[in-house]
Amino acid sequence: MTSHPTTLMPSLPSAADARRGWWLGLLGVVVFALTLPATRLATGTADAPALSPWFVTWARAALAGLLSLVYLAWVRAPRPSAAQCRPLGLSLLGNVIGYPLLLGWALRYVTASHAAVITALLPLATAAAAAWLLHQRARMGFWMFAALGSALVVAYSLIRAVQTGGFDLAWADLLLLGAVLAASVGYVGGTQVTPALGAERVISWVCVMALPLTLPGALLTWPEQAVPVSAWLALLYVAVFSMWAGFFAWFRGLALGGALRVSQLQLLQPFLSMAAAVPLLGESIDGLTLVFGLAVVATVLAGRRAQRPAPASTTPRKEPSA
């Protein structure tokens, strides 16, 4: 009888690839964690505004788009097909416009540490968007933890509102929730074409496709008043790293080290954002923010575990005699 290769277990990365993938994934998470404090530094606060959130949104994507043009020409990347442009357009709307714009406006009114708690829901929101848009089935346990994580975010926002004299969800928190929703939908759109185009080319084509919007938008919203140098440097960071180069490290890390293993590093992102906000913005992390951040991340971890398919049985089955 002919011997067949075992297909019960997926192929595992080599030790060297797993190690490289882990470090690249960690680099990507650190890059994205700095997005919150860098965006707040770029936009300023309601009392001391710097760059307009509209300008930050257009300018960061325009610069990333110009860099993408150079990269795509260098690798001689073929143009995406008409069918691939639809999910790329979804990523454009969610990741290039929706997320940075809503985040930029929200960060004028809340601290980066506060925003880190709300945006910690992003991994669960992305999984929920995939279940909805890609018709992927999710276990009941996943939806329970997703609901629990959402309830924790709402509770945190209400407590913060009461502490500041209000009794309802702050509108900045609604903007943050909108940013999470926009990013999750955009991620799903990009994921649909990643196997065909390659991860680095997906984010590059998305930024290039956005250039007819982002270049005129940046010119029309160019600041007329003097802006601190720190705001310009923060804009440069979110354009080059958050919008573009960070995805290179993150996607390559997922590919080398295995998505299931490396993606768990994303659980560190809210706390890295909080830690970075201390020296960059002079923020302090209070107990309430830390406790709710830990609780939300715990629900994300539990939700991811609940989403995994049941392990296949490794008990060999006897083949009928030939």
C-alpha positions in Angstrom: 0.0 0.0 0.0 1.3 3.4 -0.9 2.4 5.6 2.0 0.7 9.0 2.2 2.1 12.1 4.0 0.5 13.1 7.2 -1.9 16.0 6.8 -3.2 16.3 10.3 -0.8 18.9 11.5 0.2 22.1 9.5 3.8 22.5 8.6 5.7 24.4 11.3 8.2 27.1 10.7 11.9 26.3 11.4 13.4 27.5 14.6 15.3 30.3 12.8 12.2 31.5 10.9 10.1 31.3 14.1 12.7 33.5 15.9 12.9 36.0 13.1 9.1 36.1 12.7 8.7 36.8 16.5 11.2 39.7 16.4 9.7 41.2 13.2 6.2 40.8 14.7 7.3 42.5 17.9 8.9 45.3 15.8 5.5 45.8 14.0 3.6 45.9 17.3 6.0 48.5 18.7 5.6 50.6 15.6 1.8 50.5 15.7 1.8 51.1 19.5 3.5 54.4 19.0 0.8 55.5 16.6 -1.5 56.7 19.4 0.9 59.0 21.1 2.4 60.2 17.8 -1.0 61.0 16.4 -1.9 63.0 19.5 1.4 64.8 19.3 0.7 65.6 15.6 -2.9 66.9 16.2 -2.4 68.5 19.5 -5.2 68.9 22.0 -8.5 70.9 21.9 -6.8 73.5 24.1 -3.6 73.6 22.1 -4.3 72.3 18.6 -1.4 71.6 16.2 -2.0 70.0 12.8 -5.6 69.4 11.7 -6.8 65.8 11.9 -7.9 66.2 8.3 -4.4 67.3 7.2 -2.8 64.5 9.3 -5.1 61.9 7.6 -4.4 63.1 4.0 -0.7 63.9 4.5 0.3 60.7 6.1 -1.4 58.6 3.4 0.0 60.8 0.6 3.6 60.4 1.8 3.1 56.7 2.2 1.6 56.6 -1.3 4.6 58.3 -2.8 6.9 55.8 -1.0 4.7 53.0 -2.3 5.1 54.2 -5.9 8.9 53.9 -5.6 8.6 50.4 -3.9 6.1 49.0 -6.4 8.3 50.2 -9.3 11.4 48.8 -7.7 9.8 45.3 -7.3 8.0 45.6 -10.7 4.7 44.7 -9.1 1.9 43.9 -11.6 -1.2 46.0 -11.3 -4.1 44.5 -9.3 -7.0 43.1 -11.3 -10.4 44.8 -11.4 -11.7 42.1 -9.0 -8.9 42.8 -6.5 -9.6 46.6 -6.6 -12.8 46.2 -4.6 -11.3 44.7 -1.4 -8.4 47.1 -1.8 -10.9 50.0 -1.9 -12.4 48.7 1.3 -9.0 48.8 2.9 -8.5 52.3 1.5 -11.7 53.5 3.1 -11.1 51.8 6.5 -7.3 52.0 7.0 -6.3 55.1 5.0 -9.2 57.4 5.7 -11.6 56.1 8.4 -9.2 55.0 11.1 -6.7 57.8 11.1 -9.3 60.5 10.7 -11.6 59.3 13.6 -8.5 58.6 15.7 -7.1 62.0 15.1 -10.2 63.9 16.1 -10.7 61.7 19.2 -7.2 62.1 20.4 -7.7 65.9 20.6 -10.1 65.2 23.5 -8.8 62.1 25.3 -5.4 60.9 26.3 -3.4 58.3 24.3 -3.7 56.0 27.4 -7.5 56.3 27.3 -7.6 55.6 23.6 -5.4 52.5 24.1 -8.2 50.9 26.2 -10.8 51.5 23.6 -8.7 50.4 20.6 -7.6 47.3 22.4 -10.9 45.8 21.0 -9.4 45.9 17.5 -8.4 42.2 17.3 -11.9 41.1 18.3 -13.5 43.6 16.0 -11.4 42.4 13.1 -12.4 38.8 13.8 -16.1 39.8 14.0 -15.8 41.7 10.7 -14.3 38.7 9.1 -17.1 36.5 10.3 -19.6 39.0 8.9 -18.0 40.0 5.6 -16.4 36.7 4.7 -19.2 34.6 6.1 -16.9 32.8 8.4 -18.6 30.9 11.3 -17.5 31.8 14.8 -18.2 29.9 18.0 -20.6 31.1 20.5 -17.8 31.5 23.0 -16.1 34.0 20.7 -19.2 36.2 20.5 -19.7 36.0 24.3 -16.2 37.3 24.9 -16.6 39.9 22.1 -19.8 41.2 23.9 -17.9 41.1 27.3 -15.0 43.2 25.8 -17.4 45.7 24.4 -19.2 46.0 27.7 -15.9 46.6 29.5 -15.1 49.4 27.0 -18.6 51.0 27.5 -18.2 50.7 31.3 -14.8 52.4 31.2 -16.1 55.2 29.1 -19.1 55.7 31.4 -16.9 55.8 34.5 -14.6 58.3 32.8 -17.7 60.4 31.8 -19.0 60.5 35.4 -15.6 61.4 36.7 -15.5 64.4 34.4 -19.1 65.5 35.2 -21.0 63.7 32.4 -23.4 60.8 32.4 -23.1 59.4 28.9 -20.6 58.0 26.4 -18.2 60.8 25.5 -18.4 61.6 21.8 -14.6 61.0 21.6 -15.2 57.4 22.7 -17.7 57.0 19.9 -15.1 58.3 17.5 -12.7 55.7 18.8 -15.2 52.9 18.4 -15.8 54.1 14.9 -12.1 54.1 14.3 -11.9 50.5 15.5 -14.8 49.5 13.2 -13.2 51.2 10.2 -9.8 49.6 10.8 -11.3 46.1 11.2 -13.3 46.3 8.0 -10.2 47.7 6.2 -8.1 44.8 7.5 -10.6 42.2 6.2 -10.6 43.9 2.8 -6.8 43.7 2.7 -6.7 40.2 3.9 -8.9 39.0 1.0 -6.2 39.9 -1.6 -3.1 39.3 0.5 -2.6 35.6 -0.7 -2.6 36.8 -4.4 -0.7 40.1 -4.1 1.5 39.6 -1.1 1.1 41.6 2.1 3.6 44.3 1.4 2.1 45.0 -2.0 -1.4 45.2 -0.6 -0.6 48.1 1.7 1.4 49.8 -1.0 -1.3 49.5 -3.7 -3.9 50.8 -1.1 -1.8 53.9 -0.5 -1.2 54.4 -4.2 -4.9 54.0 -5.1 -5.6 56.7 -2.5 -3.2 59.3 -4.0 -5.9 61.0 -6.1 -7.7 61.8 -2.8 -4.8 62.2 -0.4 -2.5 64.5 -2.4 -5.2 67.2 -3.1 -6.5 66.7 0.4 -3.1 67.4 1.9 -2.6 70.5 -0.2 -6.1 71.9 0.5 -5.7 71.4 4.3 -2.1 72.5 4.6 -1.7 74.5 7.8 -1.7 78.2 7.6 -0.5 78.8 11.2 2.9 78.0 12.7 3.1 74.4 13.9 5.6 73.0 16.4 8.4 70.9 15.0 7.4 68.0 17.2 4.0 67.9 15.4 5.8 67.6 12.0 8.1 64.9 13.3 5.1 63.0 14.7 3.3 63.3 11.3 6.5 62.0 9.6 6.4 59.0 11.9 2.8 58.0 11.3 3.3 58.5 7.6 6.4 56.4 7.1 6.1 53.9 9.9 2.5 53.6 11.0 1.0 53.8 7.5 3.6 51.9 5.6 6.8 50.4 6.9 5.2 48.9 10.0 3.1 46.7 7.9 6.2 45.3 6.2 7.6 44.1 9.5 4.2 42.9 10.8 3.1 40.9 7.8 6.6 39.4 7.2 6.6 38.4 10.9 3.2 36.7 10.6 4.4 34.8 7.5 7.7 33.7 9.0 6.7 32.8 12.5 3.1 31.7 12.0 0.1 33.9 12.3 -1.4 32.1 15.3 1.8 32.5 17.3 3.0 35.9 16.2 -0.4 37.6 16.3 -0.5 37.1 20.1 2.1 39.8 20.4 -0.7 42.3 19.5 -1.9 41.8 23.1 1.1 43.9 24.2 0.1 46.9 22.0 -2.2 48.8 24.4 0.3 48.7 27.2 3.1 49.7 24.9 1.0 52.7 23.8 0.4 53.6 27.5 4.1 53.3 28.3 5.1 55.4 25.3 2.6 58.2 26.2 4.4 58.8 29.4 7.7 60.2 28.0 6.3 61.5 24.7 3.2 63.3 26.1 3.8 63.5 29.8 0.8 61.4 30.6 0.4 59.3 33.7 -1.3 55.9 33.8 -3.9 55.7 36.6 -5.2 52.5 38.1 -8.5 52.6 36.4 -7.0 52.7 32.9 -4.5 49.9 33.7 -7.2 47.6 35.2 -9.6 48.1 32.3 -6.8 47.7 29.8 -5.8 44.4 31.4 -9.4 43.3 31.4 -10.1 44.1 27.8 -6.8 42.4 26.6 -7.8 39.3 28.7 -11.2 39.1 26.8 -9.3 39.5 23.5 -7.0 36.6 24.4 -10.0 34.5 25.6 -12.0 35.3 22.5 -9.1 34.3 20.2 -8.8 31.0 22.0 -12.6 30.4 21.8 -12.4 31.1 18.0 -9.9 28.4 17.3 -11.2 25.2 15.7 -11.2 22.1 17.9 -7.9 20.2 17.5 -8.1 17.3 15.1 -7.7 13.9 16.6 -4.2 12.6 16.1 -5.2 9.0 16.7 -4.3 7.0 13.6 -7.2 5.4 11.9 -6.8 1.9 10.6 -6.9 1.6 6.8 -8.9 -1.2 5.3 -6.8 -3.9 3.9 -6.2 -3.7 0.2 
